[in-house]
Amino acid sequence: METFVNEYYTQIEKATNETERAQIKAEFAAKLQTFNEEQRQQVKVLVGERLNTFLETLTPVDAAIEEFNQYLKQRNNSSNISTQNAA
């Protein structure tokens, strides 16, 4: 099942447009339908693990975005206070 999942992602990454991606998805979905329930569950677990790994790579980005948003809020609050004091 790992080969099936890896091959899917390899082909999706190589695709150059949405039409190709849609065709690949359809082919793999059809093949997935031929699997028994245990095999489908294995594929589901493998895909879930891949998604979790991908989401973990986004954690630093999310933290940086949050930090930047906090900076912007502080900057805007400082600007508003300065403007109010000037008035």
Secondary structure, DSSP 8 states (H G I E B T S, - for coil): -HHHHHHHHHHHHH--SHHHHHHHHHHHHHHHHTS-HHHHHHHHHHHHHHHHHHHHHHHHHHHHHHHHHHHHHHHHHHHHHHHHHH-
